[in-house]
Amino acid sequence: MIVWKSNISDVDIEYTFGQIGITEKFIDWTGNCGNLTAAVAPFAIDEKLLEAKEPYTLVKLYNTNTKKRIDAIVPVEGGVTKYEGNFWIDGVPNPGSRIDLIWYNPAGSITGKLLPTGNPKDKIYTGMEVIECSIVDASNPAIFVRAKDLGLTGKELPGEINKETELKIERIRSEAAKIMGIVKDAKEATTKSPHFPFIILVAENQDYKTSEGKIIKKKDFHILARVYSMQKMHHAYPVSGTICTGAAARIPGTIVNEFFNGEGRKVIIGHPKGLIDVDVEIAPRGEIADILSVTIARTARRLMSGFAYYIP
């Protein structure tokens, strides 16, 4: 995250996200990161890039990658971020103070459209298989596929998917990246855009066991889902993927909406580490909807500070 004080009207802080390559030496600047966005406002407060107000400081953020506004509500004590608290997030080992992130009009972060193809469902032809999916772009773009269409239950944990299925998932993701205009050739997606779009597998609600062995009851959540990011299953569930899933759940005709068993604004997702939820505010528009805002709670913790010297 590259962070600076903004000169834009009604914006406090601007930031740019770069996804670092794992196996290749490159930086992908095409999208945003939801979890790291939770750290931007605390960093800005602690580095005195804006005036802090107790007990909470509202920080108005602007992400340059997606050209989207996000508000962060950060607990403050003694002029700096109050990191200690009792808010727990499944998949995070320690509690912290609650930071609320409000993503305004998250639709069309990369493609400019909530439904990049204009359809709630599409069929993707990879040359080896045909799969029905929903392509949605909110906060970050994602392709939603029924787990059962890949021969899966939807409650698999990281490491339980065989290599053949993983290759199939990447073929589908790569072809969707081409359809969305993220890459010109599907064969380039793995190297040129390994991070986006996500591919998310959804399934009917069912009891399942988390990576830590906890039993999650189907009555406690609305969507059972697994995210593939950077060519492997995410250990939990990314924030931007949560926002996109929450938006897709509220759009009639999508595969996510097909499985969604909730009512109202809250969408709760069951993932390998437990549960994550979002509050989705929509305004109906014909057969689709305008996603006005999505709110999600996070924690942050300052781990290290120092100097890095750049030599061109």
C-alpha positions in Angstrom: 0.0 0.0 0.0 1.4 3.4 -1.0 -0.4 6.1 1.1 -0.4 9.9 0.9 -2.5 12.9 2.0 -5.1 13.8 -0.6 -5.8 17.1 -2.3 -9.2 15.7 -3.6 -12.3 17.4 -2.2 -13.9 15.4 0.6 -11.1 12.9 0.6 -8.5 12.6 3.4 -6.2 9.9 2.1 -5.4 8.3 -1.2 -3.7 5.0 -1.6 -2.5 2.6 -4.3 -2.3 -1.2 -3.9 0.3 -3.5 -5.6 -0.1 -7.3 -5.5 3.4 -8.8 -5.4 4.0 -11.8 -7.5 4.8 -15.1 -5.7 6.5 -17.1 -8.4 7.1 -14.3 -10.9 8.9 -10.9 -10.4 6.1 -8.5 -11.0 3.6 -6.2 -9.3 -0.1 -6.3 -10.3 -1.7 -2.9 -10.0 -5.2 -3.8 -11.4 -7.2 -4.2 -8.2 -7.5 -3.4 -4.5 -7.0 -5.4 -1.3 -9.8 -5.3 1.3 -7.8 -6.6 4.3 -4.9 -4.2 3.7 -7.4 -1.3 3.2 -8.2 -1.8 6.9 -4.6 -0.9 7.7 -4.4 2.3 5.5 -6.5 4.6 7.9 -4.7 3.5 11.1 -1.3 4.0 9.3 -2.5 7.5 8.2 -3.6 8.4 11.7 -0.3 7.2 13.3 1.8 8.9 10.7 -0.1 12.2 11.4 -1.4 12.5 7.8 -4.7 13.8 9.3 -6.0 15.0 12.6 -7.2 12.3 14.9 -10.3 12.7 17.0 -11.3 10.6 20.0 -12.9 8.2 20.5 -13.4 7.5 16.7 -11.9 9.1 13.7 -13.6 9.0 10.3 -11.0 8.6 7.6 -12.2 9.2 4.0 -10.2 7.1 1.6 -9.8 6.9 -2.1 -8.3 3.9 -3.8 -6.6 4.9 -7.1 -6.6 1.3 -8.5 -10.4 1.0 -8.6 -11.2 4.7 -8.3 -13.5 4.0 -5.4 -14.3 5.7 -2.1 -14.1 3.9 1.2 -14.7 5.3 4.7 -12.9 3.9 7.7 -14.1 4.4 11.2 -11.1 3.9 13.5 -10.9 3.8 17.3 -8.5 6.4 18.6 -6.9 6.9 22.0 -4.1 9.4 22.9 -4.0 10.7 19.4 -3.1 7.4 17.8 -5.0 4.3 16.7 -6.3 2.1 19.5 -5.3 -1.3 18.3 -6.2 -3.4 21.4 -9.8 -4.6 21.7 -12.1 -7.6 22.0 -13.4 -7.9 18.4 -12.7 -11.3 17.0 -12.4 -12.3 13.3 -12.5 -16.0 12.3 -9.0 -16.7 10.8 -7.2 -14.0 12.8 -5.3 -15.4 15.8 -5.9 -12.4 18.2 -8.7 -9.9 18.9 -8.4 -6.2 18.2 -10.4 -3.0 18.1 -13.1 -3.0 15.5 -12.5 -0.9 12.4 -15.6 -0.4 10.2 -15.0 -0.1 6.4 -17.8 1.4 4.3 -17.3 0.8 0.5 -19.4 3.2 -1.5 -20.7 2.2 -4.9 -18.3 -0.8 -5.2 -19.7 -2.0 -8.6 -17.4 -1.9 -11.6 -14.1 -1.7 -9.9 -12.1 -2.9 -12.9 -14.6 -3.5 -15.7 -16.9 -0.5 -15.1 -19.9 -2.7 -14.7 -21.5 -4.7 -11.8 -22.3 -7.5 -14.4 -19.5 -7.2 -16.9 -21.3 -9.3 -19.5 -24.7 -7.8 -18.7 -25.9 -11.2 -17.7 -26.5 -12.7 -14.2 -25.4 -16.0 -15.6 -23.0 -17.0 -18.4 -21.5 -20.2 -19.9 -17.8 -20.4 -20.2 -16.1 -22.6 -22.8 -12.5 -23.4 -22.0 -11.9 -25.8 -24.9 -12.0 -28.7 -22.4 -15.2 -28.0 -20.5 -18.3 -25.9 -20.4 -19.3 -24.3 -17.1 -22.2 -22.1 -16.0 -21.0 -19.1 -13.9 -21.9 -15.6 -12.7 -19.4 -12.9 -13.4 -19.7 -10.0 -10.9 -17.5 -7.0 -10.4 -17.9 -5.3 -7.0 -14.8 -4.1 -5.1 -12.9 -6.7 -7.1 -14.2 -8.9 -9.9 -15.1 -12.6 -9.3 -16.4 -15.6 -11.1 -18.9 -17.6 -9.2 -19.3 -21.3 -10.0 -21.3 -24.1 -8.4 -19.0 -26.4 -6.4 -21.1 -29.4 -7.5 -20.4 -28.6 -11.2 -16.8 -29.3 -10.4 -17.6 -32.5 -8.5 -17.1 -30.8 -5.1 -19.2 -30.5 -2.0 -18.3 -26.9 -1.3 -17.0 -27.6 2.2 -13.5 -28.8 1.2 -10.6 -27.3 3.1 -7.3 -26.1 1.6 -5.2 -29.0 0.5 -8.2 -31.3 -0.2 -8.6 -30.4 -3.8 -6.7 -32.5 -6.3 -4.4 -31.0 -9.0 -6.7 -31.9 -11.9 -9.5 -29.9 -10.3 -7.2 -27.0 -9.5 -6.1 -26.9 -13.2 -9.8 -26.9 -14.3 -10.5 -24.0 -11.9 -7.6 -22.0 -13.3 -8.8 -22.6 -16.9 -12.2 -21.3 -16.1 -10.8 -18.3 -14.3 -8.4 -17.5 -17.2 -11.2 -17.7 -19.8 -13.3 -15.4 -17.7 -10.4 -12.9 -17.4 -10.4 -12.8 -21.2 -14.1 -12.3 -21.4 -13.9 -9.4 -18.9 -11.1 -7.8 -20.9 -8.5 -8.1 -18.1 -6.2 -10.1 -20.5 -6.3 -10.4 -24.3 -5.5 -14.1 -24.3 -6.7 -16.6 -21.7 -3.3 -18.3 -21.7 -1.8 -15.0 -20.3 -4.1 -14.8 -17.2 -2.0 -17.0 -14.9 1.1 -14.9 -15.4 -0.3 -11.4 -16.2 -3.3 -11.4 -13.8 -3.0 -14.2 -11.3 -4.8 -12.3 -8.6 -7.9 -11.0 -10.4 -10.5 -12.1 -11.0 -11.1 -14.3 -8.0 -12.9 -17.6 -8.7 -15.4 -18.5 -6.0 -17.1 -21.8 -5.5 -20.5 -21.7 -3.9 -22.7 -24.5 -2.6 -25.9 -25.4 -0.7 -25.7 -24.6 3.0 -24.6 -27.6 5.1 -22.8 -28.2 8.4 -19.1 -28.3 7.9 -15.8 -28.5 9.9 -13.3 -25.6 9.8 -9.5 -25.9 9.4 -9.3 -25.7 13.3 -11.9 -28.5 13.7 -14.8 -26.3 14.8 -18.3 -27.4 13.5 -20.2 -24.6 11.8 -24.0 -25.2 11.6 -25.8 -24.4 8.4 -28.4 -22.3 10.3 -25.6 -19.8 11.2 -24.7 -18.6 7.7 -26.3 -17.8 4.3 -23.7 -18.8 1.7 -21.1 -21.7 1.8 -18.2 -20.6 -0.3 -14.5 -21.1 -1.1 -12.2 -18.6 -2.8 -9.4 -19.4 -5.2 -6.8 -16.6 -5.2 -3.3 -16.8 -6.7 -4.0 -20.3 -8.0 -4.8 -21.8 -4.6 -7.6 -21.9 -2.1 -7.7 -19.0 0.3 -7.1 -20.1 3.9 -10.1 -18.0 4.9 -12.0 -15.4 2.8 -10.7 -12.1 1.4 -12.5 -8.9 2.2 -12.9 -7.8 -1.4 -14.2 -11.3 -2.2 -16.6 -11.0 0.6 -17.9 -7.7 -0.7 -18.4 -9.1 -4.2 -20.1 -12.2 -2.8 -22.4 -10.1 -0.7 -23.3 -8.0 -3.7 -23.9 -11.1 -5.9 -26.1 -12.6 -3.2 -28.5 -9.6 -3.7 -28.6 -9.7 -7.5 -31.5 -11.8 -8.8 -30.5 -14.6 -11.2 -26.9 -15.0 -10.1 -25.6 -18.4 -8.9 -24.9 -16.8 -5.5 -28.5 -15.5 -5.3 -29.7 -19.0 -6.2 -28.1 -20.4 -2.9 -28.7 -17.3 -0.7 -31.1 -18.2 2.1 -31.1 -14.9 4.0 -33.2 -11.8 4.2 -32.4 -8.2 4.7 -29.1 -6.5 4.3 -26.7 -8.9 6.1 -25.0 -11.6 4.2 -23.0 -14.3 6.2 -20.5 -16.5 4.4 -19.1 -19.8 5.6 -15.4 -20.3 4.8 -12.6 -22.6 5.8 -11.8 -20.7 9.0 -15.4 -19.9 10.1 -17.8 -17.0 9.2 -17.5 -13.5 7.8 -20.4 -11.1 7.2 -21.2 -7.9 5.3 -24.0 -5.4 5.3 -25.2 -4.7 1.8 -27.3 -1.6 1.0 -29.0 -1.8 -2.4 -31.4 0.3 -4.4 -33.5 -1.9 -6.7 -33.1 -1.0 -10.4 -35.2 -3.1 -12.7 -34.1 -6.8 -12.5 -30.7 -5.9 -11.1 -29.8 -3.5 -8.3 -27.5 -0.6 -7.5 -25.1 -1.5 -4.8 -25.0 1.7 -2.8 -22.6 0.6 -0.1 -21.1 -2.5 1.6 -19.9 -2.4 5.2 -17.5 -4.8 6.8 -15.6 -4.9 10.1 -11.9 -5.6 10.4 -9.0 -5.3 12.8 -5.5 -4.1 12.3 -2.2 -4.3 14.1 1.0 -2.4 13.7 3.7 -5.0 13.3 6.9 -3.2 12.2 8.2 0.1 11.1 11.6 1.0 9.6 13.3 2.3 6.5 13.7 0.9 3.1 16.2 2.4 0.7 15.3 2.4 -3.0 18.2 2.4 -5.4 17.1 2.8 -9.1 
